[in-house]
């Protein structure tokens, strides 16, 4: 059974997913890699289905945390945990799809330019841990 999501809940889910991609992309900065990584993330989200596809591919781009790069994980990782909690409560059948979409997008972003670096692997582990903490 799926319950309607509020605008705030939708924003949390979208910001968390895009924030996770941003964290991985920012782990190895560079203009060329950023372009490749953005395309990879867009393609990964476009391949989702159902409610998750609607959440991640419609509407405006989310507002990502501003400030120092070190501050971003403190916002994004709790938002990922909260996103899973929201889905578990309101759309339990979508939890696995959301989790899979975020993990897939972050992994393709990490691989998009010269494979997965140690920094990217560490961020991927943090994202996975945040998603798993709520399960």
N, CA, C and O atoms as a Tinker XYZ file with bonds, in Angstrom:
   540  protein
     1  N      0.838000   -1.169000    0.000000    73     2
     2  CA     0.000000    0.000000    0.000000    64     1     3
     3  C      0.895000    1.249000    0.000000    63     2     4     5
     4  O      1.835000    1.353000    0.787000    81     3
     5  N      0.586000    2.177000   -0.885000    73     3     6
     6  CA     1.358000    3.398000   -0.981000    64     5     7
     7  C      0.508000    4.575000   -0.529000    63     6     8     9
     8  O     -0.624000    4.745000   -0.980000    81     7
     9  N      1.057000    5.378000    0.355000    73     7    10
    10  CA     0.407000    6.605000    0.810000    64     9    11
    11  C      1.038000    7.771000    0.057000    63    10    12    13
    12  O      2.212000    7.714000   -0.308000    81    11
    13  N      0.265000    8.825000   -0.174000    73    11    14
    14  CA     0.839000    9.991000   -0.864000    64    13    15
    15  C      2.002000   10.594000   -0.066000    63    14    16    17
    16  O      1.983000   10.631000    1.165000    81    15
    17  N      2.990000   11.053000   -0.789000    73    15    18
    18  CA     4.140000   11.713000   -0.172000    64    17    19
    19  C      3.920000   13.220000   -0.197000    63    18    20    21
    20  O      3.432000   13.769000   -1.184000    81    19
    21  N      4.278000   13.871000    0.881000    73    19    22
    22  CA     4.180000   15.331000    0.930000    64    21    23
    23  C      5.268000   15.939000    0.053000    63    22    24    25
    24  O      6.217000   15.259000   -0.337000    81    23
    25  N      5.123000   17.211000   -0.247000    73    23    26
    26  CA     6.138000   17.920000   -1.033000    64    25    27
    27  C      7.482000   17.888000   -0.313000    63    26    28    29
    28  O      8.529000   17.747000   -0.945000    81    27
    29  N      7.448000   18.019000    1.004000    73    27    30
    30  CA     8.683000   17.981000    1.788000    64    29    31
    31  C      9.351000   16.601000    1.716000    63    30    32    33
    32  O     10.571000   16.502000    1.588000    81    31
    33  N      8.542000   15.543000    1.799000    73    31    34
    34  CA     9.094000   14.184000    1.707000    64    33    35
    35  C      9.678000   13.933000    0.321000    63    34    36    37
    36  O     10.751000   13.342000    0.196000    81    35
    37  N      8.977000   14.377000   -0.715000    73    35    38
    38  CA     9.493000   14.233000   -2.081000    64    37    39
    39  C     10.831000   14.964000   -2.233000    63    38    40    41
    40  O     11.769000   14.447000   -2.839000    81    39
    41  N     10.900000   16.165000   -1.675000    73    39    42
    42  CA    12.139000   16.949000   -1.747000    64    41    43
    43  C     13.274000   16.240000   -1.014000    63    42    44    45
    44  O     14.414000   16.242000   -1.480000    81    43
    45  N     12.966000   15.638000    0.124000    73    43    46
    46  CA    13.985000   14.906000    0.881000    64    45    47
    47  C     14.525000   13.745000    0.061000    63    46    48    49
    48  O     15.739000   13.565000   -0.036000    81    47
    49  N     13.636000   12.956000   -0.530000    73    47    50
    50  CA    14.043000   11.799000   -1.323000    64    49    51
    51  C     14.907000   12.212000   -2.514000    63    50    52    53
    52  O     15.930000   11.587000   -2.795000    81    51
    53  N     14.491000   13.258000   -3.204000    73    51    54
    54  CA    15.234000   13.708000   -4.380000    64    53    55
    55  C     16.566000   14.330000   -3.989000    63    54    56    57
    56  O     17.593000   14.037000   -4.601000    81    55
    57  N     16.556000   15.182000   -2.980000    73    55    58
    58  CA    17.802000   15.830000   -2.545000    64    57    59
    59  C     18.810000   14.805000   -2.035000    63    58    60    61
    60  O     20.009000   14.927000   -2.288000    81    59
    61  N     18.327000   13.805000   -1.323000    73    59    62
    62  CA    19.231000   12.772000   -0.806000    64    61    63
    63  C     19.884000   11.997000   -1.944000    63    62    64    65
    64  O     21.091000   11.758000   -1.920000    81    63
    65  N     19.093000   11.604000   -2.942000    73    63    66
    66  CA    19.637000   10.842000   -4.071000    64    65    67
    67  C     20.655000   11.666000   -4.853000    63    66    68    69
    68  O     21.754000   11.194000   -5.145000    81    67
    69  N     20.284000   12.903000   -5.191000    73    67    70
    70  CA    21.206000   13.759000   -5.929000    64    69    71
    71  C     22.400000   14.151000   -5.064000    63    70    72    73
    72  O     23.512000   14.307000   -5.569000    81    71
    73  N     22.173000   14.309000   -3.779000    73    71    74
    74  CA    23.263000   14.618000   -2.866000    64    73    75
    75  C     24.276000   13.490000   -2.795000    63    74    76    77
    76  O     25.480000   13.738000   -2.716000    81    75
    77  N     23.793000   12.243000   -2.822000    73    75    78
    78  CA    24.701000   11.096000   -2.819000    64    77    79
    79  C     25.577000   11.099000   -4.070000    63    78    80    81
    80  O     26.776000   10.828000   -4.007000    81    79
    81  N     24.960000   11.407000   -5.198000    73    79    82
    82  CA    25.713000   11.504000   -6.454000    64    81    83
    83  C     26.754000   12.622000   -6.353000    63    82    84    85
    84  O     27.899000   12.462000   -6.776000    81    83
    85  N     26.339000   13.743000   -5.790000    73    83    86
    86  CA    27.255000   14.875000   -5.621000    64    85    87
    87  C     28.448000   14.486000   -4.743000    63    86    88    89
    88  O     29.588000   14.837000   -5.048000    81    87
    89  N     28.181000   13.767000   -3.664000    73    87    90
    90  CA    29.273000   13.345000   -2.774000    64    89    91
    91  C     30.304000   12.510000   -3.521000    63    90    92    93
    92  O     31.507000   12.726000   -3.379000    81    91
    93  N     29.831000   11.556000   -4.316000    73    91    94
    94  CA    30.755000   10.692000   -5.055000    64    93    95
    95  C     31.493000   11.502000   -6.114000    63    94    96    97
    96  O     32.705000   11.359000   -6.272000    81    95
    97  N     30.777000   12.343000   -6.832000    73    95    98
    98  CA    31.393000   13.154000   -7.879000    64    97    99
    99  C     32.438000   14.101000   -7.293000    63    98   100   101
   100  O     33.490000   14.325000   -7.892000    81    99
   101  N     32.145000   14.643000   -6.139000    73    99   102
   102  CA    33.051000   15.597000   -5.497000    64   101   103
   103  C     34.264000   14.913000   -4.861000    63   102   104   105
   104  O     35.237000   15.582000   -4.515000    81   103
   105  N     34.213000   13.601000   -4.706000    73   103   106
   106  CA    35.341000   12.876000   -4.116000    64   105   107
   107  C     36.581000   12.968000   -4.998000    63   106   108   109
   108  O     37.706000   12.924000   -4.500000    81   107
   109  N     36.380000   13.094000   -6.286000    73   107   110
   110  CA    37.474000   13.249000   -7.242000    64   109   111
   111  C     37.107000   14.391000   -8.181000    63   110   112   113
   112  O     36.620000   14.143000   -9.284000    81   111
   113  N     37.328000   15.635000   -7.770000    73   111   114
   114  CA    36.900000   16.772000   -8.586000    64   113   115
   115  C     37.676000   16.887000   -9.884000    63   114   116   117
   116  O     38.796000   16.391000  -10.014000    81   115
   117  N     37.057000   17.545000  -10.827000    73   115   118
   118  CA    37.658000   17.803000  -12.133000    64   117   119
   119  C     36.544000   18.085000  -13.128000    63   118   120   121
   120  O     35.506000   17.424000  -13.097000    81   119
   121  N     36.746000   19.055000  -14.006000    73   119   122
   122  CA    35.696000   19.488000  -14.931000    64   121   123
   123  C     35.271000   18.365000  -15.876000    63   122   124   125
   124  O     34.075000   18.123000  -16.044000    81   123
   125  N     36.219000   17.684000  -16.487000    73   123   126
   126  CA    35.878000   16.616000  -17.428000    64   125   127
   127  C     35.160000   15.480000  -16.719000    63   126   128   129
   128  O     34.156000   14.972000  -17.217000    81   127
   129  N     35.662000   15.081000  -15.571000    73   127   130
   130  CA    35.021000   13.989000  -14.846000    64   129   131
   131  C     33.628000   14.397000  -14.379000    63   130   132   133
   132  O     32.729000   13.557000  -14.352000    81   131
   133  N     33.423000   15.660000  -14.011000    73   131   134
   134  CA    32.116000   16.115000  -13.555000    64   133   135
   135  C     31.073000   15.990000  -14.665000    63   134   136   137
   136  O     29.932000   15.609000  -14.401000    81   135
   137  N     31.450000   16.303000  -15.891000    73   135   138
   138  CA    30.524000   16.196000  -17.020000    64   137   139
   139  C     30.160000   14.732000  -17.251000    63   138   140   141
   140  O     28.982000   14.400000  -17.379000    81   139
   141  N     31.150000   13.865000  -17.304000    73   139   142
   142  CA    30.893000   12.433000  -17.488000    64   141   143
   143  C     30.030000   11.886000  -16.361000    63   142   144   145
   144  O     29.113000   11.102000  -16.601000    81   143
   145  N     30.319000   12.292000  -15.153000    73   143   146
   146  CA    29.593000   11.792000  -13.983000    64   145   147
   147  C     28.151000   12.280000  -13.965000    63   146   148   149
   148  O     27.249000   11.534000  -13.584000    81   147
   149  N     27.926000   13.522000  -14.374000    73   147   150
   150  CA    26.560000   14.050000  -14.422000    64   149   151
   151  C     25.716000   13.277000  -15.424000    63   150   152   153
   152  O     24.564000   12.942000  -15.147000    81   151
   153  N     26.281000   13.000000  -16.569000    73   151   154
   154  CA    25.561000   12.217000  -17.584000    64   153   155
   155  C     25.290000   10.804000  -17.086000    63   154   156   157
   156  O     24.207000   10.262000  -17.307000    81   155
   157  N     26.252000   10.217000  -16.428000    73   155   158
   158  CA    26.075000    8.857000  -15.898000    64   157   159
   159  C     24.949000    8.817000  -14.875000    63   158   160   161
   160  O     24.124000    7.905000  -14.903000    81   159
   161  N     24.904000    9.781000  -13.983000    73   159   162
   162  CA    23.855000    9.829000  -12.962000    64   161   163
   163  C     22.496000   10.038000  -13.599000    63   162   164   165
   164  O     21.529000    9.375000  -13.225000    81   163
   165  N     22.406000   10.952000  -14.557000    73   163   166
   166  CA    21.135000   11.211000  -15.244000    64   165   167
   167  C     20.622000    9.955000  -15.923000    63   166   168   169
   168  O     19.437000    9.635000  -15.831000    81   167
   169  N     21.501000    9.248000  -16.601000    73   167   170
   170  CA    21.101000    8.009000  -17.271000    64   169   171
   171  C     20.655000    6.954000  -16.265000    63   170   172   173
   172  O     19.679000    6.243000  -16.505000    81   171
   173  N     21.352000    6.847000  -15.155000    73   171   174
   174  CA    20.984000    5.860000  -14.131000    64   173   175
   175  C     19.604000    6.167000  -13.554000    63   174   176   177
   176  O     18.790000    5.257000  -13.394000    81   175
   177  N     19.331000    7.416000  -13.243000    73   175   178
   178  CA    18.026000    7.783000  -12.697000    64   177   179
   179  C     16.926000    7.628000  -13.740000    63   178   180   181
   180  O     15.804000    7.256000  -13.395000    81   179
   181  N     17.222000    7.904000  -15.007000    73   179   182
   182  CA    16.231000    7.779000  -16.073000    64   181   183
   183  C     15.807000    6.328000  -16.292000    63   182   184   185
   184  O     14.731000    6.079000  -16.834000    81   183
   185  N     16.618000    5.387000  -15.888000    73   183   186
   186  CA    16.303000    3.968000  -16.080000    64   185   187
   187  C     15.482000    3.370000  -14.935000    63   186   188   189
   188  O     15.141000    2.188000  -14.969000    81   187
   189  N     15.170000    4.173000  -13.937000    73   187   190
   190  CA    14.349000    3.677000  -12.835000    64   189   191
   191  C     12.898000    3.582000  -13.285000    63   190   192   193
   192  O     12.553000    4.015000  -14.384000    81   191
   193  N     12.059000    3.018000  -12.441000    73   191   194
   194  CA    10.650000    2.862000  -12.782000    64   193   195
   195  C      9.762000    3.287000  -11.618000    63   194   196   197
   196  O     10.237000    3.506000  -10.504000    81   195
   197  N      8.481000    3.397000  -11.894000    73   195   198
   198  CA     7.497000    3.651000  -10.852000    64   197   199
   199  C      7.675000    4.958000  -10.117000    63   198   200   201
   200  O      8.099000    5.965000  -10.683000    81   199
   201  N      7.343000    4.917000   -8.845000    73   199   202
   202  CA     7.416000    6.098000   -7.997000    64   201   203
   203  C      8.831000    6.661000   -7.928000    63   202   204   205
   204  O      9.016000    7.878000   -7.928000    81   203
   205  N      9.811000    5.798000   -7.871000    73   203   206
   206  CA    11.205000    6.260000   -7.786000    64   205   207
   207  C     11.572000    7.057000   -9.033000    63   206   208   209
   208  O     12.221000    8.099000   -8.934000    81   207
   209  N     11.167000    6.583000  -10.191000    73   207   210
   210  CA    11.438000    7.330000  -11.434000    64   209   211
   211  C     10.761000    8.695000  -11.385000    63   210   212   213
   212  O     11.367000    9.712000  -11.724000    81   211
   213  N      9.514000    8.707000  -10.965000    73   211   214
   214  CA     8.786000    9.974000  -10.865000    64   213   215
   215  C      9.506000   10.948000   -9.929000    63   214   216   217
   216  O      9.675000   12.123000  -10.252000    81   215
   217  N      9.923000   10.448000   -8.775000    73   215   218
   218  CA    10.596000   11.298000   -7.788000    64   217   219
   219  C     11.903000   11.867000   -8.308000    63   218   220   221
   220  O     12.218000   13.031000   -8.063000    81   219
   221  N     12.665000   11.052000   -9.025000    73   219   222
   222  CA    14.022000   11.438000   -9.409000    64   221   223
   223  C     14.131000   12.134000  -10.756000    63   222   224   225
   224  O     15.154000   12.753000  -11.048000    81   223
   225  N     13.092000   12.043000  -11.582000    73   223   226
   226  CA    13.224000   12.588000  -12.939000    64   225   227
   227  C     12.237000   13.697000  -13.266000    63   226   228   229
   228  O     12.295000   14.251000  -14.364000    81   227
   229  N     11.346000   14.037000  -12.368000    73   227   230
   230  CA    10.398000   15.112000  -12.654000    64   229   231
   231  C     10.625000   16.273000  -11.700000    63   230   232   233
   232  O     11.258000   16.136000  -10.653000    81   231
   233  N     10.093000   17.411000  -12.093000    73   231   234
   234  CA    10.216000   18.589000  -11.243000    64   233   235
   235  C     11.570000   19.257000  -11.386000    63   234   236   237
   236  O     12.371000   18.930000  -12.262000    81   235
   237  N     11.788000   20.191000  -10.503000    73   235   238
   238  CA    13.026000   20.957000  -10.542000    64   237   239
   239  C     14.175000   20.172000   -9.919000    63   238   240   241
   240  O     13.967000   19.209000   -9.181000    81   239
   241  N     15.367000   20.600000  -10.229000    73   239   242
   242  CA    16.535000   19.985000   -9.602000    64   241   243
   243  C     16.519000   20.321000   -8.115000    63   242   244   245
   244  O     16.086000   21.405000   -7.725000    81   243
   245  N     16.985000   19.407000   -7.299000    73   243   246
   246  CA    16.957000   19.653000   -5.855000    64   245   247
   247  C     17.984000   20.697000   -5.448000    63   246   248   249
   248  O     18.972000   20.938000   -6.141000    81   247
   249  N     17.718000   21.299000   -4.315000    73   247   250
   250  CA    18.669000   22.237000   -3.712000    64   249   251
   251  C     19.662000   21.409000   -2.906000    63   250   252   253
   252  O     19.301000   20.796000   -1.901000    81   251
   253  N     20.898000   21.396000   -3.347000    73   251   254
   254  CA    21.919000   20.642000   -2.634000    64   253   255
   255  C     22.510000   21.505000   -1.533000    63   254   256   257
   256  O     22.484000   22.732000   -1.619000    81   255
   257  N     23.038000   20.873000   -0.508000    73   255   258
   258  CA    23.612000   21.632000    0.600000    64   257   259
   259  C     24.728000   22.548000    0.116000    63   258   260   261
   260  O     25.524000   22.180000   -0.748000    81   259
   261  N     24.771000   23.733000    0.682000    73   259   262
   262  CA    25.849000   24.650000    0.333000    64   261   263
   263  C     26.832000   24.702000    1.496000    63   262   264   265
   264  O     26.581000   24.156000    2.570000    81   263
   265  N     27.916000   25.347000    1.264000    73   263   266
   266  CA    28.921000   25.449000    2.314000    64   265   267
   267  C     30.141000   24.621000    1.964000    63   266   268   269
   268  O     30.322000   24.199000    0.822000    81   267
   269  N     30.951000   24.404000    2.941000    73   267   270
   270  CA    32.186000   23.651000    2.746000    64   269   271
   271  C     31.872000   22.211000    2.351000    63   270   272   273
   272  O     30.884000   21.634000    2.806000    81   271
   273  N     32.714000   21.645000    1.510000    73   271   274
   274  CA    32.522000   20.271000    1.058000    64   273   275
   275  C     32.414000   19.297000    2.220000    63   274   276   277
   276  O     31.704000   18.295000    2.129000    81   275
   277  N     33.099000   19.578000    3.289000    73   275   278
   278  CA    33.064000   18.694000    4.459000    64   277   279
   279  C     31.700000   18.714000    5.136000    63   278   280   281
   280  O     31.352000   17.766000    5.840000    81   279
   281  N     30.917000   19.780000    4.936000    73   279   282
   282  CA    29.599000   19.888000    5.555000    64   281   283
   283  C     28.527000   19.102000    4.808000    63   282   284   285
   284  O     27.499000   18.758000    5.391000    81   283
   285  N     28.749000   18.816000    3.538000    73   283   286
   286  CA    27.733000   18.171000    2.711000    64   285   287
   287  C     27.362000   16.781000    3.231000    63   286   288   289
   288  O     26.170000   16.484000    3.312000    81   287
   289  N     28.304000   15.921000    3.585000    73   287   290
   290  CA    27.915000   14.598000    4.103000    64   289   291
   291  C     27.026000   14.678000    5.341000    63   290   292   293
   292  O     26.168000   13.820000    5.546000    81   291
   293  N     27.227000   15.695000    6.159000    73   291   294
   294  CA    26.425000   15.845000    7.379000    64   293   295
   295  C     24.966000   16.133000    7.066000    63   294   296   297
   296  O     24.103000   15.946000    7.924000    81   295
   297  N     24.680000   16.579000    5.863000    73   295   298
   298  CA    23.310000   16.807000    5.420000    64   297   299
   299  C     22.792000   15.630000    4.598000    63   298   300   301
   300  O     21.676000   15.159000    4.815000    81   299
   301  N     23.602000   15.161000    3.660000    73   299   302
   302  CA    23.158000   14.144000    2.707000    64   301   303
   303  C     22.963000   12.777000    3.362000    63   302   304   305
   304  O     21.946000   12.126000    3.123000    81   303
   305  N     23.896000   12.340000    4.166000    73   303   306
   306  CA    23.791000   10.989000    4.731000    64   305   307
   307  C     22.563000   10.829000    5.640000    63   306   308   309
   308  O     21.873000    9.815000    5.531000    81   307
   309  N     22.264000   11.778000    6.523000    73   307   310
   310  CA    21.018000   11.670000    7.292000    64   309   311
   311  C     19.772000   11.728000    6.388000    63   310   312   313
   312  O     18.763000   11.083000    6.672000    81   311
   313  N     19.855000   12.502000    5.306000    73   311   314
   314  CA    18.724000   12.578000    4.375000    64   313   315
   315  C     18.491000   11.236000    3.678000    63   314   316   317
   316  O     17.349000   10.873000    3.399000    81   315
   317  N     19.561000   10.507000    3.400000    73   315   318
   318  CA    19.407000    9.168000    2.822000    64   317   319
   319  C     18.700000    8.238000    3.812000    63   318   320   321
   320  O     17.796000    7.490000    3.438000    81   319
   321  N     19.121000    8.295000    5.074000    73   319   322
   322  CA    18.461000    7.470000    6.100000    64   321   323
   323  C     16.989000    7.851000    6.218000    63   322   324   325
   324  O     16.117000    6.984000    6.286000    81   323
   325  N     16.726000    9.139000    6.243000    73   323   326
   326  CA    15.348000    9.628000    6.355000    64   325   327
   327  C     14.522000    9.202000    5.137000    63   326   328   329
   328  O     13.346000    8.866000    5.279000    81   327
   329  N     15.109000    9.211000    3.971000    73   327   330
   330  CA    14.409000    8.816000    2.750000    64   329   331
   331  C     13.933000    7.373000    2.830000    63   330   332   333
   332  O     12.797000    7.061000    2.471000    81   331
   333  N     14.807000    6.502000    3.301000    73   331   334
   334  CA    14.420000    5.096000    3.446000    64   333   335
   335  C     13.301000    4.960000    4.480000    63   334   336   337
   336  O     12.372000    4.173000    4.294000    81   335
   337  N     13.390000    5.720000    5.561000    73   335   338
   338  CA    12.336000    5.684000    6.580000    64   337   339
   339  C     10.996000    6.159000    6.010000    63   338   340   341
   340  O      9.955000    5.563000    6.288000    81   339
   341  N     11.022000    7.223000    5.219000    73   339   342
   342  CA     9.804000    7.737000    4.590000    64   341   343
   343  C      9.186000    6.661000    3.714000    63   342   344   345
   344  O      7.993000    6.374000    3.813000    81   343
   345  N     10.001000    6.073000    2.861000    73   343   346
   346  CA     9.482000    5.048000    1.960000    64   345   347
   347  C      8.993000    3.816000    2.718000    63   346   348   349
   348  O      7.970000    3.231000    2.363000    81   347
   349  N      9.707000    3.432000    3.740000    73   347   350
   350  CA     9.289000    2.276000    4.522000    64   349   351
   351  C      7.893000    2.498000    5.111000    63   350   352   353
   352  O      7.088000    1.570000    5.187000    81   351
   353  N      7.620000    3.724000    5.523000    73   351   354
   354  CA     6.335000    4.059000    6.120000    64   353   355
   355  C      5.239000    4.249000    5.076000    63   354   356   357
   356  O      4.124000    3.759000    5.252000    81   355
   357  N      5.549000    4.959000    3.987000    73   355   358
   358  CA     4.512000    5.363000    3.051000    64   357   359
   359  C      4.455000    4.561000    1.755000    63   358   360   361
   360  O      3.405000    4.498000    1.116000    81   359
   361  N      5.557000    3.955000    1.364000    73   359   362
   362  CA     5.602000    3.196000    0.109000    64   361   363
   363  C      6.607000    2.058000    0.236000    63   362   364   365
   364  O      7.625000    2.046000   -0.456000    81   363
   365  N      6.325000    1.103000    1.117000    73   363   366
   366  CA     7.315000    0.058000    1.402000    64   365   367
   367  C      7.785000   -0.729000    0.178000    63   366   368   369
   368  O      8.916000   -1.216000    0.152000    81   367
   369  N      6.947000   -0.853000   -0.811000    73   367   370
   370  CA     7.344000   -1.592000   -2.014000    64   369   371
   371  C      8.403000   -0.845000   -2.819000    63   370   372   373
   372  O      9.021000   -1.428000   -3.710000    81   371
   373  N      8.619000    0.424000   -2.523000    73   371   374
   374  CA     9.582000    1.250000   -3.265000    64   373   375
   375  C     10.951000    1.353000   -2.599000    63   374   376   377
   376  O     11.881000    1.900000   -3.190000    81   375
   377  N     11.089000    0.833000   -1.377000    73   375   378
   378  CA    12.360000    0.961000   -0.650000    64   377   379
   379  C     13.505000    0.342000   -1.440000    63   378   380   381
   380  O     14.536000    0.985000   -1.638000    81   379
   381  N     13.344000   -0.872000   -1.882000    73   379   382
   382  CA    14.420000   -1.554000   -2.609000    64   381   383
   383  C     14.748000   -0.831000   -3.907000    63   382   384   385
   384  O     15.917000   -0.733000   -4.281000    81   383
   385  N     13.739000   -0.328000   -4.593000    73   383   386
   386  CA    13.956000    0.381000   -5.847000    64   385   387
   387  C     14.740000    1.677000   -5.621000    63   386   388   389
   388  O     15.657000    1.994000   -6.378000    81   387
   389  N     14.374000    2.415000   -4.582000    73   387   390
   390  CA    15.081000    3.665000   -4.272000    64   389   391
   391  C     16.532000    3.373000   -3.892000    63   390   392   393
   392  O     17.461000    4.006000   -4.392000    81   391
   393  N     16.700000    2.420000   -3.015000    73   391   394
   394  CA    18.040000    2.057000   -2.559000    64   393   395
   395  C     18.901000    1.627000   -3.755000    63   394   396   397
   396  O     20.047000    2.055000   -3.893000    81   395
   397  N     18.336000    0.786000   -4.602000    73   395   398
   398  CA    19.045000    0.310000   -5.789000    64   397   399
   399  C     19.385000    1.454000   -6.741000    63   398   400   401
   400  O     20.483000    1.496000   -7.297000    81   399
   401  N     18.451000    2.376000   -6.927000    73   399   402
   402  CA    18.681000    3.507000   -7.827000    64   401   403
   403  C     19.824000    4.373000   -7.324000    63   402   404   405
   404  O     20.692000    4.770000   -8.101000    81   403
   405  N     19.829000    4.669000   -6.035000    73   403   406
   406  CA    20.883000    5.517000   -5.469000    64   405   407
   407  C     22.236000    4.805000   -5.555000    63   406   408   409
   408  O     23.235000    5.405000   -5.952000    81   407
   409  N     22.259000    3.547000   -5.187000    73   407   410
   410  CA    23.525000    2.804000   -5.239000    64   409   411
   411  C     24.033000    2.671000   -6.667000    63   410   412   413
   412  O     25.224000    2.848000   -6.925000    81   411
   413  N     23.138000    2.362000   -7.588000    73   411   414
   414  CA    23.546000    2.229000   -8.987000    64   413   415
   415  C     24.081000    3.553000   -9.524000    63   414   416   417
   416  O     25.139000    3.593000  -10.153000    81   415
   417  N     23.350000    4.630000   -9.276000    73   415   418
   418  CA    23.779000    5.946000   -9.772000    64   417   419
   419  C     25.137000    6.335000   -9.197000    63   418   420   421
   420  O     25.998000    6.828000   -9.926000    81   419
   421  N     25.334000    6.120000   -7.911000    73   419   422
   422  CA    26.620000    6.504000   -7.313000    64   421   423
   423  C     27.758000    5.630000   -7.834000    63   422   424   425
   424  O     28.878000    6.108000   -8.012000    81   423
   425  N     27.476000    4.360000   -8.079000    73   423   426
   426  CA    28.524000    3.470000   -8.602000    64   425   427
   427  C     28.890000    3.826000  -10.037000    63   426   428   429
   428  O     30.071000    3.826000  -10.384000    81   427
   429  N     27.894000    4.133000  -10.887000    73   427   430
   430  CA    28.238000    4.502000  -12.264000    64   429   431
   431  C     28.948000    5.847000  -12.302000    63   430   432   433
   432  O     29.807000    6.073000  -13.155000    81   431
   433  N     28.597000    6.734000  -11.392000    73   431   434
   434  CA    29.298000    8.016000  -11.306000    64   433   435
   435  C     30.764000    7.778000  -10.923000    63   434   436   437
   436  O     31.669000    8.382000  -11.499000    81   435
   437  N     30.983000    6.911000   -9.968000    73   435   438
   438  CA    32.358000    6.625000   -9.540000    64   437   439
   439  C     33.180000    6.007000  -10.665000    63   438   440   441
   440  O     34.375000    6.278000  -10.783000    81   439
   441  N     32.551000    5.186000  -11.486000    73   439   442
   442  CA    33.269000    4.518000  -12.583000    64   441   443
   443  C     33.383000    5.373000  -13.835000    63   442   444   445
   444  O     34.143000    5.030000  -14.741000    81   443
   445  N     32.654000    6.469000  -13.909000    73   443   446
   446  CA    32.544000    7.249000  -15.141000    64   445   447
   447  C     33.871000    7.825000  -15.623000    63   446   448   449
   448  O     34.041000    8.063000  -16.819000    81   447
   449  N     34.782000    8.044000  -14.736000    73   447   450
   450  CA    36.057000    8.644000  -15.135000    64   449   451
   451  C     37.202000    7.902000  -14.441000    63   450   452   453
   452  O     37.441000    8.088000  -13.248000    81   451
   453  N     37.886000    7.081000  -15.183000    73   451   454
   454  CA    39.079000    6.369000  -14.708000    64   453   455
   455  C     38.834000    5.402000  -13.552000    63   454   456   457
   456  O     39.727000    5.204000  -12.728000    81   455
   457  N     37.666000    4.803000  -13.469000    73   455   458
   458  CA    37.410000    3.796000  -12.438000    64   457   459
   459  C     37.183000    4.396000  -11.062000    63   458   460   461
   460  O     37.154000    5.615000  -10.895000    81   459
   461  N     37.025000    3.530000  -10.092000    73   459   462
   462  CA    36.706000    3.954000   -8.722000    64   461   463
   463  C     37.994000    4.185000   -7.938000    63   462   464   465
   464  O     38.800000    3.273000   -7.749000    81   463
   465  N     38.166000    5.414000   -7.493000    73   463   466
   466  CA    39.341000    5.762000   -6.697000    64   465   467
   467  C     39.097000    5.372000   -5.238000    63   466   468   469
   468  O     37.981000    5.013000   -4.862000    81   467
   469  N     40.127000    5.443000   -4.440000    73   467   470
   470  CA    39.994000    5.144000   -3.006000    64   469   471
   471  C     39.040000    6.125000   -2.329000    63   470   472   473
   472  O     38.242000    5.732000   -1.478000    81   471
   473  N     39.120000    7.401000   -2.706000    73   471   474
   474  CA    38.208000    8.401000   -2.131000    64   473   475
   475  C     36.758000    8.098000   -2.508000    63   474   476   477
   476  O     35.863000    8.175000   -1.667000    81   475
   477  N     36.536000    7.759000   -3.759000    73   475   478
   478  CA    35.186000    7.432000   -4.207000    64   477   479
   479  C     34.663000    6.176000   -3.513000    63   478   480   481
   480  O     33.493000    6.109000   -3.136000    81   479
   481  N     35.528000    5.190000   -3.349000    73   479   482
   482  CA    35.123000    3.954000   -2.663000    64   481   483
   483  C     34.693000    4.246000   -1.228000    63   482   484   485
   484  O     33.737000    3.654000   -0.728000    81   483
   485  N     35.391000    5.147000   -0.581000    73   483   486
   486  CA    35.033000    5.511000    0.796000    64   485   487
   487  C     33.669000    6.199000    0.843000    63   486   488   489
   488  O     32.869000    5.939000    1.742000    81   487
   489  N     33.406000    7.073000   -0.124000    73   487   490
   490  CA    32.108000    7.747000   -0.169000    64   489   491
   491  C     31.007000    6.747000   -0.499000    63   490   492   493
   492  O     29.927000    6.796000    0.090000    81   491
   493  N     31.270000    5.841000   -1.436000    73   491   494
   494  CA    30.285000    4.798000   -1.760000    64   493   495
   495  C     29.932000    3.985000   -0.520000    63   494   496   497
   496  O     28.765000    3.660000   -0.300000    81   495
   497  N     30.926000    3.661000    0.282000    73   495   498
   498  CA    30.686000    2.908000    1.507000    64   497   499
   499  C     29.821000    3.713000    2.478000    63   498   500   501
   500  O     28.956000    3.148000    3.148000    81   499
   501  N     30.044000    5.010000    2.558000    73   499   502
   502  CA    29.234000    5.866000    3.435000    64   501   503
   503  C     27.793000    5.929000    2.971000    63   502   504   505
   504  O     26.869000    5.895000    3.784000    81   503
   505  N     27.600000    6.021000    1.662000    73   503   506
   506  CA    26.248000    6.059000    1.105000    64   505   507
   507  C     25.527000    4.739000    1.385000    63   506   508   509
   508  O     24.375000    4.732000    1.819000    81   507
   509  N     26.210000    3.632000    1.134000    73   507   510
   510  CA    25.610000    2.317000    1.386000    64   509   511
   511  C     25.273000    2.168000    2.881000    63   510   512   513
   512  O     24.210000    1.658000    3.233000    81   511
   513  N     26.163000    2.606000    3.732000    73   511   514
   514  CA    25.942000    2.518000    5.177000    64   513   515
   515  C     24.713000    3.337000    5.600000    63   514   516   517
   516  O     23.917000    2.893000    6.428000    81   515
   517  N     24.570000    4.527000    5.025000    73   515   518
   518  CA    23.422000    5.374000    5.345000    64   517   519
   519  C     22.121000    4.720000    4.896000    63   518   520   521
   520  O     21.126000    4.741000    5.621000    81   519
   521  N     22.132000    4.145000    3.705000    73   519   522
   522  CA    20.929000    3.472000    3.215000    64   521   523
   523  C     20.607000    2.229000    4.030000    63   522   524   525
   524  O     19.439000    1.918000    4.266000    81   523
   525  N     21.634000    1.528000    4.456000    73   523   526
   526  CA    21.435000    0.305000    5.244000    64   525   527
   527  C     21.061000    0.598000    6.685000    63   526   528   529
   528  O     20.402000   -0.224000    7.321000    81   527
   529  N     21.458000    1.738000    7.215000    73   527   530
   530  CA    21.196000    2.070000    8.615000    64   529   531
   531  C     19.711000    2.163000    8.892000    63   530   532   533
   532  O     19.262000    1.912000   10.010000    81   531
   533  N     18.955000    2.523000    7.878000    73   531   534
   534  CA    17.518000    2.678000    8.065000    64   533   535
   535  C     16.761000    1.374000    7.818000    63   534   536   537
   536  O     15.556000    1.304000    8.059000    81   535
   537  N     17.453000    0.349000    7.342000    73   535   538
   538  CA    16.746000   -0.912000    7.042000    64   537   539
   539  C     16.813000   -1.868000    8.189000    63   538   540
   540  O     16.274000   -2.972000    8.105000    81   539
